[in-house]
Amino acid sequence: MAELLPTIHDPSVLRQYDRAQLKQLADEVRACVLHNVSRTGGHLSSNLGTVELTVALHHVFDTPHDRLVWDVGHQTYPHKILTGRRERMPTLRQQGGISGFPQRSESEYDTFGTAHSSTSISAALGMAMAAKQKGEDRHAVAIIGDGAMTAGMAFEALNNAGVSDCKLLVILNDNDMSISPPVGALNRYLAQLMSGNFYAAAKNVGKSVLRAAPPLFELAKRFEQHAKGMVVPATLFEQFGFNYVGPIDGHDLDSLIPTLENLKQLDGPQFLHVVTKKGQGYKLAEADPVAYHGPGKFDPAVGLVKSTAVTKQTFTQVFGQWLCDMAAKDGRLVGITPAMREGSGLVEFQQKFPTRYHDVGIAEQHAVTFAAGLACEGLKPVVAIYSTFLQRAYDQLIHDVAIQNLPVVFALDRAGLVGADGATHAGAYDIPFVRCIPNMSIACPADEAECRALLTTAYEQDHPVTVRYPRGAGAGVVPHLTLDGLPFGKGELRRQGAGIAILAFGTLLYPALKAAEALNATVVNMRWVKPLDVDLLLQVAATHEAIVTLEEGAVMGGAGSAVLEALQAAAVVKPVLQLGLPDRFIEHGDPGRLLAGVGLDAEGIAKSIAARFGAPGSAG
């Protein structure tokens, strides 16, 4: 049988295929996903689970005229393959290649850029209402996972959508449960029945007629719920104003296609519940979807192999060990994560301290206010959260934590550039958006040992403190096993030079030390952005001709800006060069190459300083 996938350059071809061809195509798409992700790394389990759903959506709907909005977007590789990007899949998540998430600039089929969760229903509703206002006949479809449904934003959108009269379909991709064959067959029949015009019309007529007879109306409602299985959340979503259909098998095209075709004919907001399996079609990923969620390169025939090479400890591992050690010492400590147990290094903590571990789901706003509530009652909450995700809880950070000056520690993982995930996940903005908040402090450890020590220092404070650290390993400085902290708000002189002083905030201390050798520059490890070590700053300013600030974060409003503000307040006039992330979004690629591209490696730092101040000793 001839391959179908090489002939598909856009989804219009799918609309000509019969059911047997679509099933063959789904198998080829799944093989293509596995082949490419095993060579580039990326999200695997979630993409293997959405193959049939993606095929069915592009077969039934007239994309891109009809809008598909994918939530989070780490399940869109099949979508990319079917929308003209198959040949570019070998460049996935690499510099200059295609993104691992939907991007409007990449394809007209990527109708909404995303990588954070729970935005799809809001965006799709906006598109559906825009089509209605403009008099355009188009559908908007939001595809959202069960994890993303834990976020309040999804329910805010449902609440708004339920009172709208537009062509909106919300598909809940539920991959935490399975359907046995008998139940699947029954659900297929009921789903097709409930998504048909006859059922919808009969239900609406029945409701209008029976409302005058409340006992009969309640009986009819109970019968309807019973017909839908009583075990599905039909009532919940219909209370929002949706017509609920499902659950159906998300890997069964014979169920998906007719159900989608029926729903396409109905007016008003529709809700389809499909059940899929992460890692579908690749047994190793099916057995361990967490391990295969975002693997690096691997051999599909062998699977993931645990490396025996000795590697440096990552910052995430340092945090996880510190959390366990501090929890053993202090019974007040509570660990909180918004659905990032593995990513934030809390697996061992959960095992050792299950009653003090809280995964609140994809609900960053709730995580921060929940921590505030715990702190009000004398506990010591530690919120393990990616820098990019703390952005989603900014109001709670100010209103619920900082104004009340509560002692919450924020362990900000993935600070700075993150590599393959790109601009949506870069922790570029936490220094500017945290340092402007009263009562907040910001620590920037230069290496693994300082990370552990500064976490302890942060924990000892009676006010909120963030400790920011990057993804992966640093210089490889092994932390001490003690829980000793470092002086609060104080930096240290690391290299004495002349003429130029480099003030490094965080892990860029080490390329700064290397650059300083050629320049004979002084290097200061500042450690804290807030409170800034003003005494050390003024001492350095008095003995050097120029100052360079260095940070892996946004230059605008960042640590360098804090230095300029402090110098101005002290009426000190001194040339200052601010080095950091420029005022533009930096896309995906190898982290080292990305840093070099913006001049934040040792060579780039030295070149920038020489370009601004000339040869050593000639600054001024």
N, C-alpha and C positions, 0 to 999 in steps of 0.2 A: 504493500500500500504506500503510495507516494506521500511524502511529508507535506503537511499543509502550512506549517508555520513560516517557511521561507517565502511563501507567496503572499503573506499578509503584511502590507505596508500601512494600512489604516483599518479601523474596525468595520468599515462598510462591507468588506468581504464577508465578515461573520454573519451578516444578515441574510446572506444567500445560502448559508450552509444548513443542512438538515441536522437532526439530532445526533445521528451517528458520527457525522463529521465533527460536530462540536465536541463530542466526547473524545475523539482522537486528538483534536486540537488541544484540549485541556491536558491530556497526557504529555503532549509535546511542550506545552508551556511550562508544566511542572518540571520536566527534564531540563529545560532551558534555564529556569531559575536555579536549580540545584547545580548545574554545570558552572554557571557564572559566579554564584556566591561562593562556591568552593574555591574559586580562583582569586576573587577580590576581597572576600570577607563581606559582611553585611548582615542584614536581617533575613533569617531563613525561615524559622518556624511559622511566623505570621504570614509570610508570603506563600508558602506551600498550602496554607489553610484557606486562601482566598482565590484559588485558581478558578474553580467552577463558577463561583459567584461573579468574578470579573468577566469571564466568558459570557455568562448569561446576561449581565448588565449591558455589555456592548452589543450583544445580539438583539436584545429587546428594545433598547433605547437608541435614539438617533444622536449619538455623540459625535462631535462636541456641541451640537445644537442643544441637546438635552444635557444638563450639567451634572456631572458626577463629582461629589465633594467627599474626599476620603479623610477620615479622622486620623490624627497622628501622622499617617502617611507611610508608616514602615511596613505596610502590606500592599504597596502599589507596584511592586516589580512586575507582576503579571500585566497590570495596566500599562506600564511603560513598554513592555514587550509587544503588546497588541496595538500600540499607538505610534508605531514608526521608530521606536528606539531599540529594537532588538539588536541591531548591529553595533550599537554603542554600549551594550551591557558590559563588555569587558572593561570599560572605563568607569564603571560604577564607583562612586564615592572617591574617585581619584582626582587630583588637581587637573582642571580643564575638562573633566569628564562629566557624566550625568550625575545628578544628585540622588541620594538615597531616599528623598522625600519629594512630594509634588512641588513643582516650581512653575509659576505662571510664565516666567521668561523662557522656560525650556520647551514648553509645548502648549498648544491651544487646548489640548485635552486635559491639562492640569489647570482646572478652572479656579482653584484656590490653593495658594501656598500654605503648607502646614508642616509641623513636626512636633508641636505641643498638642496635648490632647483636648478633646471635648469642644472643639470649635466648629465642627462640621454642621451641626443642626442650625446654629445661628447663621452661618454663612449661606447654607442652602436656602434657609427661609428668606434671607435677604435677596437672593437671586430669584426665588420664586415670586416674591412680592414685586420685585422690579419688573419681571416679565408681565405680571398682571397689570401693573401701572402703565407699561409701555404697549400693552395690547398684543404681546407676543405669545404664541402658543408653544410653550416649552415646559419640560419637567425639570425639577431639581431633586436630586437624590443624594441624601447624606448617608454614608456608610460608616457606622460607629461601632467600636468594639465594646464588649461588656465592661472592660476595665474603665474605659473613658466615660461610661455612663455613671460612674461613681462621683463625677465632678458636678458641682452645683451648676456650672454654666450650661451643661447639657439639659438640666431640668428647667432652668430659666428659659432656654430656647423652646423646649416643649410646651411650657406654659404659654408662651407668646404664640407659638405656631398653632396651638389648638383652637384659637379663636380667629384664625385667619382662614380665608377661603382661597387657597391657591394650590397649585399642582406640586405638592411637596410629598416626597416619599422618604421616610426614615427607615433604614435597614439596620437592625441590631444584629451585629455579627457576634454571636455567643459561642465562644470557644472554650468554655469551662465545663461543659456538660456534653453528654453524648446521647444519641437516640438509638435505641435498639431497633432491629429491623421491623418487628410487628408494629411498634409505636410509630416508626417512621412512615410506614405505609398508610396508617390511619391518619397521621398528621398531613400527609400529602393530599389525601382525599379531602380532609376538612379544610385545609388551606386553600385548595382550588375552589371549594364550595363557598368559603367565606369571602374570597376575593372576587367572586363573580357578581355581575350586576343584579342578578335575581335576588341573591342573599342580601345585598346592600339595600335594594329597594324594599324588599320584604321587611327588613329590620326597621327601616325608617317609617314605613307605613304602619307597622305594628306598634311602634312606640307612640306615634301620633294618635292612633285609634285607641290604644289601651290606657293612655294617660288619664282618661276620664274615669277609668275603673281601676283605682290603685291596687287592689288585691291581685287582679289579673295581670297588671303591669309588672308588679314585683315577681309574680310567678313566671312571667315571660322572661324577665331579666335573669332569674335564677336558672331557667332552662337554657338560656343562651350561654351563660357561664359554664354550665355543665357540658354543653355541646363543645365548648372550646377546651374542655379537659380539666377545668378547675385548678390545674397545677401550673398554668401559665399566667403571666402578669397581664392578662387581657384587661381586667377591670382597671388596673392602675393607669395604663396608657389611654384607655378610652375615657377615663376621667379628665385627661388632658385634652380631649376632643379629637383623638385619633381613632380611625378604624383599625383595630389590631388584627393581624393575621399571623398565624404560626403557633408553635415553632415548626419549622420545616428543615429538612436535611439540606444543609448548604453545599453538599458535595453531589447532590442528585439533580442533574440537569433536567430530568423528566419531571421533577417537582418544581424546581426554580423557575424554569422558563414559562410554563403556563401560569404560574402564580404571578410573576412579574407582568406578564401580558394582561392579565385580568386587572391587576392593580393600576396599570397604566390607563385603563379606561374609566377609572372612578374619579369623582370630583372630591375636593377637600383633602386634608392631610391624612396620609396613610402610614401605617407602621407595620413593617414586616420583620418578624423574628426568625432569623436563620441560625442553625447550629452547625458549626464547623469544628474541625479538629486541627489544632496547631501541628505543623509538621506532616500533614496529610500526604501520604504517598511515599514518604521516606521513613522507614521503620525506626531508624536511630533517632530522628527528630521527634517522631510520634512518642517514643519512649521517654525522651528527656527534652521537652520543648524549651525548658529554661536554658539548658546548656547550649542549645542550637538557636536561641533567640537572636544572638548577634555574634556568631562565631567569626574567627579570622579565617585564613586560608586553611583548607584541609582536603584530604583525599576522600571523595564520597564513598569509595569502595571500602575504606577503612573506618572512616568517621573521625571524630575528634580524639586526638592522642595527647595525653597529659605530658607536657614537656619535662624532661629530667634535667634540663640545664639549670644551673644555679642563676637565678635572676635577682635583681635588686627588689627590695620591698617597695610596693607602691604606697603613695600617700593614703589611698583608700584603706589599704591593709593596716597602715600605721594608725589611722583613726579607729578602725574596728578593734584593734588590740587595746588601744588606749581606753576606749569606751568600756570594754570588759574589765580592765584593770581598775578604772575609776569606780565602776559600779560595784565591784567587790569591796572597795574601800568605803564607799558612801552609799548607804541604802536609799538615799533620797533621789538618786539619779534615775531618770526615765528617758528611754530612747524613742524617738519618733521619726518615722519616715513616710512620705507620701508615695507609697507603692514602689520604692526603690531599694528593697532589702539587699539584693545582691549588688547592685550598682554602687550603693553607698557603704557597703562593707558591714552590714548588720547581721549576717547569717549566724555567726558565733554568738553574738549578743542575744539573739532570739533564743538560741538553744540553751544558753546558760541562765538567762533571766527572762523567761517567757512572760511572767506577770508584769514586767517592767518594760516590755517591748510593745510598741503600738504602730502598726501599719494602718494608716487611715484611708488608704486608697488614693486614687489620683485626685487629691483634694488639698492643694497647697494652702489655700486660704484657711481651711479648717485646721490643718496641721499647726499653723502658727497661732491661731486663737486658742486651740486646744492646749498648746504648750503654755500660753499665757494663763489659762485657767488653772493648770497644774501648778504653775509658779505662784499663783495667788495663795495656794494652800500649802506652801512651804516645800514643795518638791523642787528638784533641780532638773528641768527638762533640757535635753540636747536634741535639737532638730537637725537631722542629717538630710541635707537637701542640695541638689545641684544649684550652682549659681544661677543658671538660666531659668530654673523653676522658682527660685525665690522672687523673681520678677512678678510672678503671678499672685503673690501675696503681699504686695507692697503696702496696700492700705492697712492690712492687719499688722504688718511690721511697725508702722507708725502708730496707728490708733490703739491697738490692743497690747502691744509690747512696750514700745518706746515711751509713749506718753505716760504709761503707768510705771515705767522704769523697772521692769521685771527682769530677774536674772535668768534669761534664756540664752543658751549657747547655740549659735548657728554654725554648724560645720559645713562650709560651702565647698563642696567637691566640684571638679571640672571648672575651676577658675581659669580664665585665660582662654586660649584657643584649644579646641578639642579635636581637631583633625577631620576625620571622615564624615562626621555628622554636620559640619558646616556652621553657617551663621546662626541658624535657629538654636543651636545648642552651645554656642560660644559664651563663656562667662566673662564677657567684656565690660559689663556695666555695673557690677556690684559695688566697686569702690565709689564711683560718683553717686550712685543712688543711696548708698548706706551712709556715707560720711556726712551728708547734709542733714541727717536726722539727729536731733539732740538725744543725749543719753547713750547713743550707740558707739561702740568701739570696733576697730578693724585691725586684725593681726594678719601679717603676711609672712609666714615662715619661709625661710630660704631653702630648707632641706628637710629630710625626714625627721631628724633628731629635733630640730626646732619646732616641727609640726606638733610632735607629742608634747614638748615642753609648753608651747603656747596654748595648746588645748587645755592644759592644766591651769595655766594662768587665767585663761578665759573663764574656766569653770569656777575659779576662786573669787571672781568679781561678784558684786551685788547689783549689777546692771547688765543689760544685754550686750553681748559681744559676738562678732562674727570672726571666724578663722577661715581664711580662704586658701585653698591649695589646688594644684592642677591635677589633671588626669595622669595616670601612670606614675613612673618613678622619677626621682630627682637625681641629685648628685651622688646618692648612695651612702649618705652618712647614717650609720646605724644608730637608732635611738637608744638611749639609756633605758633600763627596765624600771627605773624609779619613776615616781610621779612628781618630780620636782619641776617647778615652773621657772619662768624667766621674769626679770623685772618688768612690771607693767608700764607700757608707754616708753620704753627705753631701747635705743639702738646700740650699735657697737661699731667701733672702727676696725675694719678688717685689713686694710692695706694703707700704709702711709706713703704718700707720694708728694708731688708738688704741682702748683699751678691750677690743676683741675681736680675737683672732687666729684666722684660719681656716687649718687645716693640711690642705692638699689632697694626696691621694695619687692620681696619675694624671691622666687627661684632664679630670676635673672641676675642675682648676685654672682653666680658662677661664670657666666659669660662676661660679666662686668670685670671680674678679677682677671680674666684672660686678656681682655681688651686693655686693661690698665697697665699690663706689663709693657706693652709697646709705647704707651703714652706717659709712663711714670706718673700715673694719676692716683690720687687717693680714692679708696673705696670704702663706703659706709654701708653697713647692713642695717637699714632703718627699722625693720621688723614691724613697726606700727605705723599705719596711716593716720589713725585717730585713736588715742591722742598722739599727735606728732611729737617727736623728741625735739622740742624747740631749742633746748639748751645745747644739744649736740649740733643741731643745724647752725645756730649762730656762732658756735665755736669754729665750725668748718668754714662758714662764710667769712669769718674774720681772718682766716689764714690761707685762703685760696683766692685765685683771680676769677674763677668761674665755677658754676655748679651745673651738673647734669643729673636729671632725675630719670629713673628707669623703672618701668612697670609693665607687666603683661596684662594690661587693661586699657580702657579708653583714655586717651590723653585728655580729652575735654572733660574737665571737672574731676580728674583723677588725683593721684598722689602728687604729681608734679604741680598741679594747681594748688594743692594744700601747702606745698613748700613756698610757692610764690605768695600766697596769702600771708603766711607766717613772716616772710621777709618784709613784705610791705607793712605789716603791723608793727614790726620792729624798726621801720624806717631804714632798712638796709637795701641799698641799690647794688645789685650784682647781676652780671649776665647769667641767665639760666637757660639751658637747653632741655626741653621736655621730650623724652623718648618713650613711646608706648604704642598702642594700637591706634591707627589713623581713623579719621572720621568717615569710615565706609565699612560696609559689611564684608567680612572676609569669608569666602566660600570654602568648601571642603578640600581636603588634601592632606598630605603628610605634615604633621605638626612642626617638625624641624624645618621643612622647606617653607612652610607658611611663615614661621618666625623669621627665617632668613629673608623672605620676600618683603617683609616690612622693616628690615634692618635691625632685628632684635637678637641676632646671633653675635658672637664676639667680633667677627669681622665687620659686620654692619654697624655695631656700636662704635667701634674705633673710627670707621669711615665718617660717620655722622659727626663725631666730636672733632675730628681733624678738619672736616669741611666747614664747621662753624667757627672753631677757635684757632685753626692753623696748627703748626707744629708744636710739640710740647714746650711749654715755657713762654709761648707767644700769645696766650689768651688775654683778652681784655676788651 
